[in-house]
Amino acid sequence: MLCPNPAYPVYHLGALFTDGIPYYVPLTWENEFLPDLGSIPKEIFQRTKIFWLNYPNNPTTATASREFFKEVVKVAKKYDFIVAHDAAYVEMYFENAPLSIFEVDEAKKVSIEFHSLSKTFCMTGWRIGFAVGNSFLVSALAKVKSNVDSGVFTAIQEAGAYALENLENLTNPIRNAFKERRDLIIEEFKKLGFEFKIPTATFYLWVKTPKNYSSQEFCKKLLDEKGIVVTPGVGFGEYGEGYFRIALTVEEKRLKEVLQRLSTLKF
């Protein structure tokens, strides 16, 4: 199984739970946090069953281009593996809407795409999602889920149905709120000297740690000295070292308090 790194941990854990072998594909600053397909050995592609992707990306906030998705589909067809695209943040954007992998020709032959109401409608914890794509893959997923999982209670399912039926009316205000928070944070973080790529999607900021600090050391410093909780990049994998992730999931008043505390931090 090809697993991006850094990444949401369940990708490689899923491989381990099914006696699979994760092969970690680095997501680097220099490559705009996209997998370098040319660096993956042919022998690995030949053994691959699933290639996990996640764009817009957690934790790096990167988005994928049409050209990248085309190349992924081309390679998947050549080596006969599944592309599993976690599109949980596809509705959480600030400028141009991110792509679905199914906007690429023939993607449906090799792909399945996962969506989540948790991010789109701020329903975190209720665990409502859905999968679309290749009929064989969706059918196989349904067989597994029906035996190892159970649905949330009816009221939340009805709330989810209402949310989907009123997508734009609900998501536009949510996107605007997160955009205001993003703009506030990036302006002040630039003044403080932090280095990062401006996110065009998701509700995170993926920031380089200051020199001479590991991600854990710097996050501990923030917690101990300023009472600020952020996530060390190494928690998302080896290639997350040197970064920390901020979640813009608190109201603007609290973010301003964070920025005020950071203004007196010495590093």
N, C-alpha and C positions, 0 to 999 in steps of 0.2 A: 504494500500500500504506500503510495506517495503521499507524504504529509508535509504541508508547508511548515516552516519554522522561522520566526515565532508564529504561534497560532493558538486558537482556542484548544485547550488540552484534549477534548473528547475525540478528536480525529485520531491521534495516535493511540489513545486508550482503547478506542473501538477496535483497532487492529490487534492490540494485545489481548483483548477479551475473546477474540475469535481465533486465537493462535496464529495471527498474521504477523508479518515482520514490517515495522514502519521503516521507510526510507525517507530521511529528512531532507527537504528541499529548501535551501536558504532563501529568505526574503531579505534583501539588502537595500540599504539607502541608495547605493550606486545604481541599482537596477530598478529603482522606483517601487521597491517592495513587490516585484513580480517574480515568479520563478524563472530562472534561466534554463529553458528547456534544452538548450544545446549543451549544458553541462551535465545532464543526466545520462549515464552510460546506457548504451543500447541494451546491454544485458539486464539492466534494471527495468527498462521499459518492457522487455520480453516477459518478465516475471510479474509485472504489475497487474493487479486486479481492479483497483480503484485509485483514482487520483482526486484527492480532496482539494477544492478551491473555495475561497471565501472573499468575494468582492461585492460591495465595498468591504474593506478588510478590518477585522478585529485581530490584533490591536493597532496595526500600523496606519489605518484610515485610508489606505491606497484604494484606487479604483482601477479596473481593468479596461483596456482598449478593445475595440472590435478585432484588431489585428491579432492581439494576444489570444482571444477566444478562438479565432479561426485556426491559429497554429495548434492550440490544445486539441481541438476537435480533429484536426488532420492527424496528429500523432496518435490520438486515441483510436481512430479508425484503423490506422496502420498496425498498431500493436494489440488491438482488440481488448481494450480495458474501458471501465466505466469512469465517466467524469461526474463526480458528485459535487455540485456547486451549492454551497451554503450562502443563500442570498438574503439572509436575515435583515440586512441593513439597506436593501435596495430602494426602499421608500424613504430612507433617512438621509437626504441630500440637501445641499444648499444652493447650488447653481443648476447644472445640467443633470438630468436624471441618469443614473448609472444604467448600464446594459444588463439585460438578462442574457444568459448564454444562448437562449433559444432565438435570439436575434441574429444568430450566425447560421448559415445554411448547413443542413445535415446534422446539427447538434443533437436533434431529437433521437438520432440513431444510437447515440452513445451516452446520453446525459440524463441525469435527474437533478432537479433543482428544488431546494428546500427554502420555505418561507416561514416567517414567524410573526405572529401578532404581538409578541412580547415587545419587539423593538418598534414596529410600525405604529402601534397604538398605545405604547407605554403600558402594556398589560403584563409586565414582568412578573413571573411567579405563577401565572395561570397556565402556562405551558400549552398554548394553542398554536399549532402550526399546520402546514400542509405541504405536500410534495406534488410536483408536476413533471411531465416529461415522458420518456420512453415507457410505453404501456407495460412491457415485461418487467421493467424495474419497479414501477409503481405497484404492480400486482404482487411482486415478491416482497416489497416492503409491507404491504397490507397484510400479507400472510404472517410475517414476523410480528408486526405490531399487535395484531389481534390476539396473539398468544402470550406476549410478554408485557403488555401495557394495558392501561384502562383510560377511559375518557374522563375529562373534567365534568363537573356537575352541570346540569342542563342550563341553569341561569347564565353561566359564563359562556357556554356555547351559543346561547341566544345573543349575548352581548357581542360575541365575536362576529356573528352573522350580521348584526346591525352595523358593526364597524366596517365590515367589508362592503356592505351596500352603500355606505356613506363615506367612502374612502377619501375623496378630495376634501370634503367639508371638514373632516377630522384631522387629516394629515397636514394640511397647509398651516394651521395654527401651531401644530407641534413642531414642524420644520422651522417656522419663523422664530419660535422660542429658543430652539437649540442654536440657530444661527446667531441670534443676539448674544447668547452665552459664548459661542465660539469666538465671535468678533471681539468681545470684551477680553477674553483670555489671551488671544494671540497678540493683541495690541500691547498688553502689559508684559507678556512673556518676552516679547522682543526687547522691551526696555530693560528687562532684567538680565538680558544676555543669553537666554536659552536658545538652543538651535533645534528647529523642527521644520517639517513640511506642513504647509497650511492645509488642513483637511477640507475636502470638498464634499465629504459624506461621513456618515456615522456620527456618534456623539462623544468622540474621544479626541485626545491630543496625544501624539506619540513623540516624546521629547528626549533628546540626547542628555544623558547625565553629565554634570560638570566633570572636567578633567580630574583625575586622581580619585574618583569615586566609582565603585561598582554600583550596579543598580540597587542592590540590597542595602549597601552602605548609605547611599543618598536617601533612599526612601525611609530608612531608619532615622536618619538625621532630621528629616522633615517631621516625622512622627514625634521623636523625642523632644525636639527644640521648639516646634511650632504647632504641634497637635494636628498636623495635616496628613491624611491618609491617601496615598497614591499607590499604584501597583508596580513593583519592580519588574522590568522587562524580562528578566531571566525566568520569571514564573511562567512565561509563555514559550520557553524553550531556549536552547543554547544561543541562538542567534538574536535573542531578545536582550542579551547582555549589552549594557551601555545605553539603555533607554529606560524611561518610566512612562506609564500610561495614566492619563488623567481622564476621568469620566465627568462629562458635563451634565450630570443628572441631578444636580441640586439647583435651587433657585438662584437667581442673579445676586440677591442679597448675600447669600452664603459664599458665592464665588468672589464677591468683592472683599469679604472678610478674609478669605484665603489669600488674595492678592496683597492685602494690607499686611498680613503676617509675613508673607514672602519678601516683602520690600525691605525687611530688616534682617533677612537671613544672610549670613556670611558663608561663602563657599569658594 
